[in-house]
Amino acid sequence: MKKLLLLTSAIILFASITFAQNAKDYAIVKLNGKYGLIDKSGNEVISCKYDYVSLFRENLALVKLNRKWGFINKTDNEVIPLKYDKILYFGEEMQDDNRFIFESRINK
């Protein structure tokens, strides 16, 4: 169990470092408990209004607001609406454009 946890932590750390190196023009910031992005000059690119924000990858940032996930572009416009309970990214090793799984619960 400890080996699995250590391996999982190492993979997450490696993925985070690689991801940050690819998006080195931006930094994640936190203000009043909410997250956003700034550029190298310190200009706010994405307002600090999200519960979670990732760095840009393929010109999109994964964001979470009010327990819902989606994607925004560099002008803070929703490209994929924030309506999903979970979004899983499979990475660039996929050979087609179906790299994401979107999951949404429907309440009746």
C-alpha positions as CSV (number, residue, x, y, z in Angstrom):
1,M,0.0,0.0,0.0
2,K,2.8,2.4,0.9
3,K,4.6,1.7,-2.4
4,L,1.4,2.4,-4.4
5,L,0.9,5.7,-2.5
6,L,4.5,6.7,-3.1
7,L,4.3,5.8,-6.8
8,T,1.1,7.7,-7.2
9,S,2.6,10.8,-5.5
10,A,5.6,10.6,-7.7
11,I,3.5,10.4,-10.8
12,I,1.4,13.4,-9.7
13,L,4.5,15.4,-8.9
14,F,6.1,14.6,-12.2
15,A,2.9,15.6,-14.1
16,S,2.7,18.8,-12.2
17,I,6.3,19.8,-12.9
18,T,6.0,19.0,-16.6
19,F,2.7,20.8,-16.8
20,A,4.2,23.9,-15.1
21,Q,7.2,24.0,-17.4
22,N,4.9,23.9,-20.5
23,A,2.9,26.8,-19.1
24,K,5.7,29.0,-17.7
25,D,4.1,32.3,-18.9
26,Y,1.5,32.1,-16.1
27,A,1.3,31.5,-12.4
28,I,-1.7,30.4,-10.3
29,V,-2.6,32.9,-7.5
30,K,-5.0,32.8,-4.6
31,L,-6.9,35.8,-3.3
32,N,-9.6,35.6,-0.6
33,G,-9.8,31.9,-1.0
34,K,-10.3,31.9,-4.8
35,Y,-7.9,31.2,-7.6
36,G,-6.9,32.9,-10.8
37,L,-3.9,33.4,-13.1
38,I,-1.4,36.1,-13.6
39,D,1.2,36.6,-16.4
40,K,4.9,37.2,-16.0
41,S,4.3,41.0,-15.5
42,G,1.9,40.3,-12.6
43,N,-1.2,41.3,-14.6
44,E,-4.3,39.4,-13.7
45,V,-5.2,37.2,-16.8
46,I,-7.9,35.2,-15.1
47,S,-9.8,36.7,-12.2
48,C,-9.5,35.2,-8.8
49,K,-13.0,33.8,-8.7
50,Y,-12.6,30.0,-9.1
51,D,-12.4,27.3,-6.5
52,Y,-9.7,25.7,-8.7
53,V,-7.8,26.7,-11.8
54,S,-5.1,25.0,-13.7
55,L,-2.5,26.5,-15.9
56,F,-3.3,26.7,-19.6
57,R,-2.8,23.6,-21.7
58,E,-3.7,23.7,-25.4
59,N,-5.0,27.3,-24.7
60,L,-7.5,26.0,-22.1
61,A,-7.5,26.0,-18.4
62,L,-9.5,23.6,-16.3
63,V,-11.6,25.4,-13.7
64,K,-14.0,24.6,-10.8
65,L,-16.7,26.9,-9.5
66,N,-19.5,25.9,-7.1
67,R,-18.5,22.2,-7.3
68,K,-18.8,22.2,-11.1
69,W,-16.0,21.8,-13.6
70,G,-15.4,23.2,-17.1
71,F,-12.8,24.9,-19.3
72,I,-12.1,28.5,-20.0
73,N,-9.9,30.2,-22.6
74,K,-7.3,32.9,-22.1
75,T,-9.9,35.6,-22.2
76,D,-11.8,34.0,-19.2
77,N,-14.7,32.8,-21.5
78,E,-16.2,29.4,-20.9
79,V,-15.3,27.1,-23.8
80,I,-16.8,24.0,-22.1
81,P,-19.5,25.0,-19.6
82,L,-19.0,24.6,-15.9
83,K,-21.7,22.0,-15.5
84,Y,-19.8,18.7,-15.0
85,D,-19.2,16.9,-11.7
86,K,-15.9,15.4,-12.9
87,I,-13.6,15.8,-15.9
88,L,-10.8,13.3,-16.5
89,Y,-7.9,14.1,-18.9
90,F,-6.1,11.2,-20.5
91,G,-3.2,13.2,-21.8
92,E,-1.6,13.7,-25.2
93,E,-0.8,10.1,-25.8
94,M,-4.3,9.6,-27.1
95,Q,-4.4,9.4,-30.8
96,D,-7.7,11.2,-31.4
97,D,-9.5,14.2,-30.0
98,N,-11.5,12.2,-27.4
99,R,-9.1,12.9,-24.6
100,F,-11.7,14.0,-22.0
101,I,-14.4,12.1,-20.1
102,F,-17.2,14.4,-18.8
103,E,-19.4,13.2,-16.0
104,S,-22.5,14.9,-14.8
105,R,-25.1,13.7,-12.3
106,I,-28.7,14.3,-13.1
107,N,-30.9,14.9,-10.1
108,K,-34.5,13.8,-10.4
